[in-house]
Amino acid sequence: MTTTPKNGLTYADAGVDIDAGNTLVERIKPAAKRTSRPGVMSGLGGFGAMFDLKGAGYTDPILVGATDGVGTKLRIAIDTGNVDGVGIDLVAMCVNDLVCQGAEPLFFLDYFATGKLELDQATRIINGIATGCELSGCALIGGETAEMPGMYPEGDFDLAGFSVGAMERGVDLPKGVAEGDVLLGLGSNGVHSNGYSLVRKIVERSGLAWDAANPFGEGTLGEALLAPTALYVKGAVDIIRNESAALRALAHITGGGLTENLPRVLPEGLGAAINLDAWTILPVFEWLAKEGGLDEAEMLKTFNCGIGMIAVVPQDQVDVARGKFEDAGHDVFEIGKITAGEGVTYEGTLL
């Protein structure tokens, strides 16, 4: 009895294209090179990436790590094909957290996973990551591209980011937060990267498609909701390095909104009073509140509501801190003060 030999299989037959992965690495090398900074010791392609802390100018450094993703905002990017900005979101979600500890972001690594590697899509995404790194002075020194057939529907992908920063020993934030300190709110670009499961539910209820005319501004609804997260790094690092007395704490306003994030930087026994009339809420939040029937408390606990980061500043240093953040391109609003007691209280009206 004879048997017919089975045809040999390849990894490509199983849905993984190693050549495409190698091509992607070559495509993104110029983008990664643009993000180089003092301390970088190796380029893409090795089994690991090296960074020299002394080369970055540190003498007694403490390392700080952060990791995050973009959340279900990716669903909008995938459905619209507008993937260019989600890489900026990915970087921002990590490096904005690092500066809240008092650290300067030094380098970044990304994890990009998909069912089938689409070179043009992947290149656009990672170019966005490189742009985010450039805007925050952070080097893109490595990452992982995972092609996993059967794990993701066609066209889908997921992103995760990892960043490491450093500070000199003893300069970590928060420090010395006291009653009477001033809260400076730094303006956001929109929804940033939190609350998108609710955003998508509200859009579904509205009956609008992603390519519908934006009901609260220019362009399409999808484009408006994909506005990249603002990067607050350069202004914050400038103050930490050169005017450290002008900054006592930073709170990145992400999931949990103003209500949940500001208390994370306050010592026991202190709270905050925020004046909701101190800034004008962005039109996107007015639309979300109206379409979703959301009350003020839900808005404040879910979204940034137009304030992407809060700086806690001594009263006599407000002008210094404001000037540094404005020089870095941010709108700055004096939104309240540190108070006795605990939790966040509000006066005025958001909507």
C-alpha positions as CSV (number, residue, x, y, z in Angstrom):
1,M,0.0,0.0,0.0
2,T,1.3,3.4,-0.9
3,T,0.4,6.8,0.5
4,T,0.4,10.1,-1.2
5,P,2.7,12.5,0.7
6,K,1.0,15.6,2.0
7,N,2.1,18.9,0.6
8,G,4.5,20.8,2.8
9,L,3.2,23.8,4.7
10,T,4.9,27.1,5.4
11,Y,4.4,29.7,8.0
12,A,2.9,32.0,5.3
13,D,0.3,29.2,4.6
14,A,-0.7,29.6,8.3
15,G,-1.2,33.3,7.8
16,V,2.0,34.8,9.1
17,D,4.2,36.7,6.7
18,I,7.7,37.1,8.1
19,D,8.8,39.0,5.0
20,A,6.1,41.6,5.6
21,G,7.2,42.0,9.2
22,N,10.8,42.6,8.1
23,T,9.6,45.1,5.5
24,L,7.7,47.0,8.2
25,V,10.8,47.3,10.3
26,E,12.7,48.8,7.4
27,R,9.8,51.2,6.7
28,I,9.7,52.5,10.2
29,K,13.4,52.9,10.9
30,P,13.5,56.5,9.5
31,A,10.5,57.4,11.8
32,A,12.3,55.9,14.8
33,K,15.5,57.6,13.9
34,R,13.7,61.0,14.1
35,T,13.0,60.4,17.7
36,S,16.6,59.8,18.8
37,R,17.8,61.7,21.9
38,P,20.8,61.7,24.2
39,G,21.1,58.3,25.8
40,V,19.9,56.1,22.9
41,M,22.5,53.4,22.2
42,S,21.0,51.2,19.6
43,G,18.5,51.3,16.7
44,L,15.6,49.0,15.8
45,G,16.2,45.3,14.8
46,G,18.0,43.9,17.8
47,F,16.7,41.5,20.5
48,G,16.6,44.4,22.9
49,A,17.3,48.2,23.1
50,M,19.8,49.9,25.2
51,F,19.7,53.3,26.9
52,D,22.5,55.1,28.7
53,L,21.2,57.1,31.7
54,K,24.5,59.0,32.1
55,G,24.4,59.9,28.5
56,A,20.9,61.4,29.1
57,G,22.5,63.6,31.8
58,Y,21.4,61.8,35.0
59,T,23.8,61.3,38.0
60,D,21.5,59.6,40.6
61,P,18.4,58.6,38.7
62,I,15.2,56.9,39.7
63,L,13.4,55.1,36.9
64,V,9.7,55.4,36.4
65,G,7.7,53.1,34.2
66,A,4.2,53.4,32.6
67,T,2.1,51.3,30.3
68,D,-1.3,51.9,28.7
69,G,-3.4,51.4,25.6
70,V,-5.9,53.5,23.6
71,G,-9.0,51.6,24.6
72,T,-12.1,51.4,22.4
73,K,-11.2,54.6,20.6
74,L,-9.4,52.1,18.3
75,R,-12.8,50.8,17.2
76,I,-13.5,54.2,15.6
77,A,-10.1,54.3,14.0
78,I,-10.5,50.8,12.5
79,D,-14.1,51.5,11.3
80,T,-13.1,54.8,9.6
81,G,-9.7,53.8,8.4
82,N,-8.3,57.0,10.1
83,V,-5.5,55.3,12.0
84,D,-2.9,58.1,11.8
85,G,-3.6,59.7,15.2
86,V,-4.0,56.7,17.5
87,G,-0.2,56.3,17.8
88,I,-0.1,59.8,19.3
89,D,-2.8,58.7,21.7
90,L,-0.8,55.7,22.7
91,V,2.3,57.7,23.6
92,A,0.3,60.4,25.3
93,M,-1.5,57.9,27.6
94,C,1.9,56.7,28.9
95,V,4.1,59.8,29.0
96,N,1.5,62.1,30.4
97,D,1.4,59.7,33.4
98,L,5.1,59.7,33.7
99,V,5.4,63.4,34.2
100,C,2.8,63.3,36.9
101,Q,5.5,61.4,38.9
102,G,8.0,64.1,38.2
103,A,9.8,62.0,35.5
104,E,11.2,63.0,32.1
105,P,10.1,60.3,29.5
106,L,13.2,58.8,28.0
107,F,12.1,56.0,25.7
108,F,9.1,54.2,24.4
109,L,8.3,50.7,23.1
110,D,5.1,49.7,21.3
111,Y,3.2,46.4,20.9
112,F,1.1,46.2,17.7
113,A,-1.0,43.1,17.3
114,T,-3.2,42.1,14.3
115,G,-4.7,39.1,12.5
116,K,-3.0,39.9,9.2
117,L,-0.3,42.5,8.8
118,E,-1.3,45.3,6.4
119,L,1.9,47.2,5.7
120,D,0.4,50.5,4.8
121,Q,-1.9,50.5,7.9
122,A,0.9,49.4,10.2
123,T,3.3,52.0,8.8
124,R,0.7,54.8,9.4
125,I,0.1,53.7,13.0
126,I,3.8,53.5,13.9
127,N,4.5,56.8,12.2
128,G,1.9,58.2,14.6
129,I,3.7,56.6,17.5
130,A,6.9,58.2,16.3
131,T,5.2,61.6,16.1
132,G,4.0,61.3,19.6
133,C,7.5,60.5,20.8
134,E,8.9,63.5,18.9
135,L,6.4,65.8,20.5
136,S,7.3,64.6,24.0
137,G,11.1,64.3,23.5
138,C,11.0,60.6,24.0
139,A,12.9,58.0,21.8
140,L,11.1,55.2,20.1
141,I,13.7,52.5,20.6
142,G,11.8,49.3,20.0
143,G,8.6,47.3,19.9
144,E,6.8,44.2,18.8
145,T,4.7,43.6,15.8
146,A,2.6,40.4,16.3
147,E,0.7,38.8,13.4
148,M,-1.7,36.4,14.9
149,P,-4.2,34.7,12.5
150,G,-7.5,33.7,14.1
151,M,-7.0,36.1,17.1
152,Y,-8.4,39.2,15.5
153,P,-11.2,39.8,12.8
154,E,-10.0,41.1,9.4
155,G,-8.7,44.6,9.7
156,D,-8.7,44.7,13.5
157,F,-5.6,45.5,15.6
158,D,-4.7,46.3,19.1
159,L,-2.0,48.6,20.6
160,A,-0.2,48.8,23.9
161,G,2.6,51.1,24.9
162,F,5.4,51.1,27.4
163,S,7.5,54.1,28.5
164,V,10.3,54.6,30.9
165,G,11.3,57.9,32.4
166,A,13.8,59.1,34.9
167,M,14.2,61.7,37.6
168,E,17.0,62.7,40.0
169,R,16.5,61.2,43.4
170,G,14.3,63.3,45.6
171,V,12.4,65.4,43.1
172,D,9.4,63.1,42.7
173,L,5.9,64.5,42.6
174,P,3.6,65.2,44.3
175,K,5.5,67.2,47.0
176,G,4.3,69.6,49.6
177,V,0.7,70.1,48.4
178,A,-0.9,72.6,50.8
179,E,-4.2,74.3,51.5
180,G,-4.5,77.4,49.4
181,D,-2.4,76.0,46.4
182,V,-3.9,77.0,43.1
183,L,-5.2,74.6,40.5
184,L,-4.2,75.3,36.9
185,G,-6.2,73.4,34.3
186,L,-4.5,72.7,31.0
187,G,-6.9,72.5,28.0
188,S,-7.6,69.2,26.3
189,N,-8.0,68.5,22.6
190,G,-11.3,66.7,23.1
191,V,-12.3,63.4,24.6
192,H,-8.6,62.2,24.5
193,S,-8.6,58.4,25.1
194,N,-11.1,57.7,27.8
195,G,-14.8,57.1,27.9
196,Y,-15.1,55.8,24.4
197,S,-17.3,52.8,25.2
198,L,-19.9,55.5,26.3
199,V,-19.0,57.7,23.4
200,R,-19.7,54.9,20.9
201,K,-23.0,54.1,22.7
202,I,-24.1,57.7,22.4
203,V,-23.2,57.8,18.7
204,E,-25.2,54.6,18.1
205,R,-28.2,56.2,19.9
206,S,-27.8,59.3,17.8
207,G,-28.2,57.3,14.6
208,L,-25.2,59.1,13.0
209,A,-22.5,57.3,11.0
210,W,-18.8,58.0,11.5
211,D,-18.8,59.8,8.1
212,A,-21.7,62.0,9.0
213,A,-21.1,65.8,9.1
214,N,-19.8,66.7,12.5
215,P,-22.8,68.1,14.5
216,F,-20.5,70.2,16.8
217,G,-17.8,71.5,14.4
218,E,-16.0,70.9,11.1
219,G,-15.3,67.7,9.2
220,T,-16.9,64.4,10.0
221,L,-18.1,63.0,13.3
222,G,-15.5,60.3,13.2
223,E,-12.6,62.7,12.5
224,A,-13.7,64.9,15.4
225,L,-13.8,62.0,17.9
226,L,-10.4,60.9,16.8
227,A,-8.6,64.1,17.7
228,P,-5.4,62.9,19.3
229,T,-4.7,63.2,23.1
230,A,-2.7,66.3,24.0
231,L,0.9,65.9,25.1
232,Y,1.7,67.9,28.3
233,V,5.3,66.7,28.6
234,K,7.5,69.5,27.5
235,G,5.9,72.2,29.6
236,A,5.9,70.0,32.6
237,V,9.5,68.9,32.2
238,D,10.6,72.5,31.7
239,I,9.1,73.4,35.0
240,I,10.5,70.4,36.8
241,R,14.0,71.0,35.6
242,N,14.1,74.8,35.8
243,E,11.4,76.1,38.1
244,S,10.7,73.2,40.4
245,A,9.3,75.5,43.2
246,A,6.5,76.3,40.8
247,L,5.0,72.8,40.7
248,R,3.7,70.6,43.6
249,A,1.7,68.1,41.7
250,L,0.3,67.1,38.3
251,A,-2.9,65.0,37.7
252,H,-3.5,63.5,34.3
253,I,-7.3,63.6,33.7
254,T,-8.0,60.2,32.2
255,G,-10.6,57.5,33.2
256,G,-12.6,58.7,36.2
257,G,-12.5,62.3,35.0
258,L,-11.8,65.3,37.2
259,T,-13.7,63.7,40.1
260,E,-11.5,60.6,40.4
261,N,-8.0,61.7,39.2
262,L,-7.3,64.9,41.1
263,P,-7.6,63.2,44.6
264,R,-4.8,60.8,43.5
265,V,-2.2,63.6,44.1
266,L,-3.7,65.0,47.3
267,P,-2.4,64.1,50.7
268,E,-4.8,62.8,53.4
269,G,-6.9,65.6,54.8
270,L,-6.9,67.8,51.7
271,G,-9.4,68.2,49.0
272,A,-10.1,70.5,46.1
273,A,-12.7,73.1,45.1
274,I,-13.2,73.5,41.3
275,N,-15.0,76.4,39.7
276,L,-16.7,75.0,36.6
277,D,-17.3,78.5,35.2
278,A,-13.5,79.0,34.9
279,W,-13.4,77.5,31.4
280,T,-15.7,77.0,28.5
281,I,-16.6,73.4,28.0
282,L,-15.7,72.1,24.5
283,P,-18.6,71.6,22.0
284,V,-17.9,67.8,21.8
285,F,-18.8,67.4,25.5
286,E,-22.0,69.5,25.2
287,W,-23.1,67.3,22.3
288,L,-22.2,64.1,24.2
289,A,-24.1,65.3,27.3
290,K,-27.2,66.2,25.2
291,E,-27.3,63.1,23.0
292,G,-26.6,60.8,25.9
293,G,-28.8,62.5,28.5
294,L,-25.8,62.7,30.8
295,D,-26.0,64.7,34.0
296,E,-23.2,66.9,35.2
297,A,-21.9,64.4,37.8
298,E,-21.6,61.6,35.1
299,M,-19.8,63.9,32.8
300,L,-17.3,65.0,35.4
301,K,-16.6,61.3,36.5
302,T,-16.3,60.0,32.9
303,F,-14.7,62.7,30.7
304,N,-12.0,65.3,31.0
305,C,-14.6,67.9,30.1
306,G,-11.9,70.2,28.5
307,I,-9.2,69.9,31.1
308,G,-6.6,67.3,30.2
309,M,-4.2,67.9,33.1
310,I,-4.3,69.8,36.4
311,A,-1.2,71.4,37.9
312,V,-1.1,72.2,41.6
313,V,0.9,75.4,42.0
314,P,1.8,77.6,45.0
315,Q,0.0,80.9,45.0
316,D,3.1,82.9,44.4
317,Q,4.2,80.8,41.5
318,V,1.1,80.9,39.3
319,D,2.5,83.3,36.7
320,V,5.7,81.3,36.4
321,A,3.9,78.0,35.8
322,R,1.2,79.5,33.6
323,G,4.0,81.1,31.4
324,K,5.8,77.8,31.0
325,F,2.7,75.8,30.0
326,E,1.6,78.6,27.6
327,D,5.0,78.6,26.0
328,A,4.5,74.9,25.4
329,G,1.3,75.7,23.5
330,H,-1.4,74.9,26.1
331,D,-4.4,76.9,27.1
332,V,-4.2,77.5,30.9
333,F,-7.1,78.2,33.2
334,E,-7.1,79.0,36.9
335,I,-9.8,76.6,38.0
336,G,-9.7,76.3,41.8
337,K,-7.8,75.7,45.0
338,I,-6.7,73.1,47.4
339,T,-9.0,73.0,50.4
340,A,-9.2,71.4,53.8
341,G,-11.2,68.2,53.8
342,E,-11.3,65.4,51.2
343,G,-12.6,64.9,47.7
344,V,-13.5,67.3,44.9
345,T,-16.3,69.8,45.3
346,Y,-17.7,71.9,42.5
347,E,-19.2,75.4,42.1
348,G,-20.6,76.9,39.1
349,T,-22.1,75.1,36.1
350,L,-20.5,72.8,33.6
351,L,-23.3,72.5,31.0
